[in-house]
């Protein structure tokens, strides 16, 4: 019974039988006979079990990804579809301003070639008669109404929730969410996001929609998730102070130019950070295959650059996650385990705070918003700090971060955030603002040293998320952990095992 409960808990946590962190399949560690016997607990389960038994206990497909003998994807169904086909269809959608986040692709064999249905999640159902894309005898059409029943129930609940909204911005936000889920319009969803970032320090925080694309092998189709949280006032006070002084610390990042010849912070940062809010909440409900300790939203570059973003720390996600067990201590030398355990919560918390606020919350996208309209001087383009030569590329009209970089986008973004967070953890003034001084119970050097240990542990644990069959990392954060850990370990002083020469120098190289 213990093994069944372990399987059931993992299934519920992952919202399915693939690990939320890593996308690898897990199966019950009990026999088919025992599972069949357990299924007789009710009439419903006894009827259901024969239909799912094979899929439940089979080791294949062993991972999520582009469909093949070893992989499957909720986003790509029907006849087998290749990565090149997905890329061509997705590119055609973006060129026609059709957002991919709330869609999946279903491929059909036909006498005259393949047809592809782009299934768009919406309450309203409709199949467009005209193909929006044809190539080589193949056609693609939009079919609205995917998950219609579920979204209708969500819209009914959101309509009722409007009566409990505490201000006009919240009511408008909920109304735009309803419009988006009914019509399938992601533009309406973006309008909801613009309203959401204006609702500062709400006592009840709510996030809902197609948000994170981690489970799409192409990296653009998003998982539906929801979060409702109650504000943690004590921690929110500290986070608000950090937002107020954020520009001062952004100016210390290595690529920032504050010389008299440069406007603001240079070409790669906005003149003034526009992080609207940083709230700590206790999650009442967090429905997602991945539970994050911190969030920076929205995930739309144009909104972030023009209107700003909001940050949220989920306090009980930290305390109820890896911080609640001593499983990580086994990677640490026995004589250091107690020190590691005593300092890791505070170190991890600050690292995540800096990761969200200064990692995801900074950076300026150099773009050509429409033909010959640039947000930088095209006749005197910025100098690439890695090559010392003028930049040669930028975002073209209608291009997006995920559209350009595909499945690499989330990895690059997370790597930047991890490194910025680690770099700023070496900033003495910033640490002191957070209450860590030479006389505090946990000193700045304790934080720096514990960060190094956590980086090393993260790198080791991320090996669990590498697919040997597919020769790839199955989770963006794990791919990042390997990179950051590699650079840190390279800088360990071999003459003094277990110490760092200078964490600030190490993190500069990250």
N, C-alpha and C positions, 0 to 999 in steps of 0.2 A: 504493500500500500504506500510506503514511503516513496518508492521510485515512481509510482503513478502520480502522486501528489507533486513530486519534483517536476515531472514532465508537464503536468497540467499548469503549474505555476509559470514555468518557462514559456509555455504556449500562450498563456494570457498576457504575460509581460511583452512578448514579441508580436502579439496580435497575429498569430499564425505559427507554422512549424518551421520557420526560418529565423535564425537569430537576427534581432533588430540590428545588432552591432556585428556586422560581418556577412550577413546574407547567406550563411551556410545552414544546411538542413540539419535538424536534430530529430532523432527518433526515440520512442520509448525504450527504456532499458528493461522491459519486461516482455514476456513471450506473447505471441498472438493468442494463445489459448487463454491466458489470464485476462488479456484485454477483452476478448469475446465474452468471457464470463462476467466481467465488470459491466459490459454493455447491457446486460439484462437488468440493470438497476431500474430501468423504466421502459415503457413501451416505445417511447420515441427513440431512445438511444439504441434499443435492440433492432429497430428498423433501419436506423441510420448507419450503424457500424458496418454492415456488409458493404455498403456503398463507398465507404471511405477507408476501409481496412488496408487495402493495398497501398494507397497513396500515403497513409499514415505511417506504415512500417517500412516502406521501401527506402533504400538509401539514395536512390536516384529519382529525379534530378537532384544532385547534391548541392547546388547553389543557384542563386538568382543571377540572371544575365541574359545575353542574347540567346534565344531558344536554340538548343542543340541537344545532343544525347545526354549531356551532363548538366544542362542549365535550363531554366525556364524563367518567364517574366510575366507578371500580371499586365504589363503594358503592351505586350506583343503576342497576340493570339491568332488562331486560325492556322493556315499553312505556314511552314517554316519561313522566317523572314531574316534577311541578312543585315548586318550593321550598315552596309552601303545603302540598302533600300531605306532603312530608317532615317539615315542622314539626308538622303535626297528628299524624302517626304517632309521631314522636319524643316529643312531649309526652304522648301517651297511654301510651307505654311508661314514661316516668319516673313518671307518676302511679300506675302499677301496680308500681313498684319494679323494672322491667325495664331493666337498664343497656344503653346503646347501643354501648359501645366496641367490642365484638367482633361487631357485626352489620352486615349490609347489607340493602337492601330491593329486592325483585324484584316488579315490577308486572305483573299479567296482565289482559288484556281478557276479559270474560265476557258471556254473554247477559243476565245480571241485574245487570250492573255490574262494576266492577273488583274484583279481589282482590289483596291484597298479602301476600307472604311475607316475613317478617323472618327472614333466614338468620343463624343463630347459629353461630359457630365452635365446634366441639366434636368430640371423638372419637365420642361417643355420638350416634346418629342417631335422630331421632324427629320426626314431624310432629304437632303438637297438633291435635286434631280440632275443638276449640271456638275460635271467634274471640274474641280478647280485646278487640276494638274494632270497633264497627260505626257507620257514619254515612252517611246518604244512600244506603243500599243497598250500600255497600262494606264489605268485611270484611278484617281483618288477623289473621294467625296466625303463631305462632313455629314455625320449622322448624329443628331442631337437626341438626348433622352437617356444617355447611359446613367445608371444608378438613379433613375427618376423617382422610384418609390422612396428610397432612403433620403434623398434630398428634399422631397416633399415633406417628410416628417420633420426634418431639420428646419425647414422654413416655417412650419407650423409652430415649432418651439421658439424660434427666433421672434416670430410675431408676438407671442405671449411675453417674451422677455422684454420687448419694447416698453411694456407697462411698468417694468421695474427699473428702467434706465434712470440714472441720477442726473443726467444733463442732456441738452439737445444734441451734442456731438455723439454721445453714445446711441441715442435713438436713430440719428442719421446713419451712423456706422452700421447698425443692425439692419436698417432699411436697405442700404446698398448691398450688404451681404445677401439679403433675401433676393434682391433683383439679380445679382450675379448667379446664385444657385438656381434660380428659376430659368433664366435665359441661357446660362452657360457662358456669359460674357465675362472675360477676364479683365476687360477695361472697366466694367462696373466694380469688379473686385479691387482693382487698383484705386478706384475712387473711394472705396471703403477704407483702404489702407491709408489714404491721405487724411481721412477723417480720424482714423484710429490714432495716428501719431500726434494729433492735436489734443487728445484726451490725456492730460498730464496727472500723474499721481492718483489714478483712480483707486478707490478702496477695494473694488472688485475688478480684476483684469481678465479680459476674455480675448482669446485668439482662436480663429477658426478658418479653415480653408485648405486649399491645395498649396502647400508651402515649400517643403523640402524635397529636392530631386535626387537624394542619395541612392534610392533604390532603382532608379532608371539607369540601365547601362549606358544610354546615350547622354544622360545627365541633364535633361530638361523637363521631363514629366514628373509631376510632384505627387507626393502622398498626401491624402486628406488627413488632417489632424486637428485636435482641439485641446485647449488649455483654459481652465478657469482657476484663478488664484486670488487669495486674500492678501492684502498688503502687509508686509513685515515692516512696521514703522521704524524700528530702531536701525535696522540695516539700511533702509531706504534713505535715512538721514545722511549716512556716510557716503552712499553712492551719489546723492545729489551734490554733495560737496565736491566730489571728484569731477562731476560734469561741469560744475562752475569753474574749475581751474584746469579743465582739460587742455585748452589751447597752450597753456604754459608748458605742459609736459610733452605735447605733440611736437613742440619746437625743439625737443632734445633728440628726436629720432634722426638716425644717421643721414637720411636723404633730404632732410629739411634744410633749406637755405634761408637763413635770416639776415643775410648781408644787406647792406644799404641799397645794393643794386637790384634786389629782388623784392617783388611785391608780396606782402603777406609772408607765407612760409615756403615760397617757391612753387614751381609748376606742378608738383606731384601731391600737394595737399591744398584743400580749400583754405581761403584766407581765414575763415573762422569755422570751427567745428559746429555742426548743427545737430547734435544729439539732443533731442527734445527732452528725454526723460531717462531715468535709470531707477527702476523700482525693484525691490526684493519682495517676493511673494511666497506664501505657502500654497502649494498646488492642492486644490480640492479634487480636481480631476485633470489628468494629463493623458489623453488618448493618442498614442503614436507608437510606432514600432521602435523609435529611438527616443529615449527620455534624456533631454539635455539639461545640464545644470545651469546654463546661461543661454540667452537668446538675444540676437540683434536682428531686428526686422524694421521695414519690409525688405524683401529680397529683390527689389526692383531698383536698378541703378539710377534711372531718371528721377524717381521719388527721393532716393537717398541724397542725390546731388542737389536737387532743387528744394526739397522740403525737410530733409533730415531723417532721422531714424529714432527708434526707441530701443532701450536695452532692458532686459528682465533677468534677474537672478531667481532661480527656484530653490529656495533654502532647503526644503525637505527632500529635493532631488539629490542634493549633495549629501545630506546627513543620512538619507535612506539608501544611497547607492554604494559605491565602492568604499566610501568613507566609513560605512557602518560595519565593515568586517576587517579582519586582519589578514586577508588573503594575499595582499601585496607584500606583506612583511617577509614572506618566505623567500623573496628575491634579494633581501638585504642581509648582510653579514650579521650573525647573531648578536655581536657586541654593539651593533648600531640600531637594532630593531626598536628598542624602547624609545630612543630619541626620534627615530623616523615616525613612529606612530603618534608621538606627542605633538609633532610640528606639522604633520601633513595636512590636516584639515585647514588650518589658517593659510598655509602656503598655497594649497590648491584653490582655495576660495579667492585669494588675491590674484592668482594666475588667471582664473576664469574671468574675474572682473576686468582685468587689464586686457585679456583676450577679446572680450566683447566690446568694451568701450573704445580702446585704442587700436585694437586689431581690425575687427570688422567695421568699426565706426569711423575709420579714417580712410584717406586715399581719395584722389581726384581722378576721374576718368577723362582722358584726353579724347575728344570726339569731334567729328564733323556731323553736327545734328541734322543738317540738310546740305544740299550741294553748295560747296564753297562757304559754308558758315561754320567756323571753328571756335572752340573755347580756349584757344591758345594762338600765339602769333605764328602763322604758317610760314612766314618769311624769315622768322628767326626761331625755329622750333627748339623746344627744351633739349638739354643735353642728357643723354642716357648715362647715369652714374656708373654703369657697369662697363661701358665702352668708351666713355668720354667723347662720344660723337652724337650729332643730332639724332633724335628719334626718327625712325623710318616707318612706323605704323601707328595707327590710332583707330578708334571705333568709327566705322562708316555709318551713314544713315541707316536706321532701323536695326543695326547690329546690337546684340546684347552680350553680356558676359558669358552666360551659359551657351548661347548660340554659337559664339566664336570658339570657345574652348571645350565644349562638350563635356565628357565625363571627367576631364582634367580640371574643370573650373572649380569644383568644390574643394579638390585637393589643394590647389594653389591658394585659394582664399583661406582655407584652414591653416595652411602652412604659414602664411603671412601673419595670421592672427596669433598663432602659437608663438612665433618668434618675437613679435612685438610685445606680447605679454611677458615672455621670459626676459626680454631686454629691459623692460621698464621695472621689473622686479628688482633690478640692481640700482634703481634710482633712489638715493637716500632720502631726498626730500619727499618723494611720493610715498615711501614706506612710513616715514614719520607722520605724514598726514593720515595714514591708516592706523596709527597708534603703535607702530613698532620702532622702538628707539634702543639706544644702548643700555637703557635701564629697564626695559620691559621684560616680562617673563620669557617671551620668545623674542630673541634679538634679530636684527637684520641679517647677521651672518647665519643664524639658524635658518631663516627663510631661504637664503641663497643656496645653502648646502642642501636643504630638503628639496628644493626645486631640481637640483642636479640629480638627486636620487629618484625623484618622481619621473623625470625625463628618461632615465635609464630603465626604470620599471615599465613605463609605457612602451618603450621600444621593444622590450622582451615580450610583453603581453600582446603586442600587435602582431607578432609572428603567428598567433592563432588565427588571424584574419587574412592569411595569405593562402590563395588557392594554388596548389601545386599543379592541378590539372589545367587550370586556365592561365597559369603563369601571370597572375595579377593580384593586386590587393583588392579585397572585397569590401573595404570600407575606407572612405577618404581620411578619416581621423587616424586610422592605423597606418596608412601610407605616410601620413605626415609624421607620426611618432617615430617611424624608422629613420626619416631624414634628420629630424632634430636631434635624436639620440646619437646618431652617427657623429655629428659634428661636435657634440658635447664630449663624447667619450674620446675623440681624437685629442681633446685639449686637457685631458686628465694628466696631472703631473706624475710621471711614472716613478719618480723618486719618493713621492709621498702618496702612496695608494689611498684612494678614497677621498682625495681632496681636489679642489680646482685651483688652477693658478690664479684666475681672476674671472669671475662669472661674467662681469660686464664685457670683457674682451671676448669671451666665448660666445655670448649672445649676439655681439656685433657680427660675428662671422656666420651666424645662422641665417 
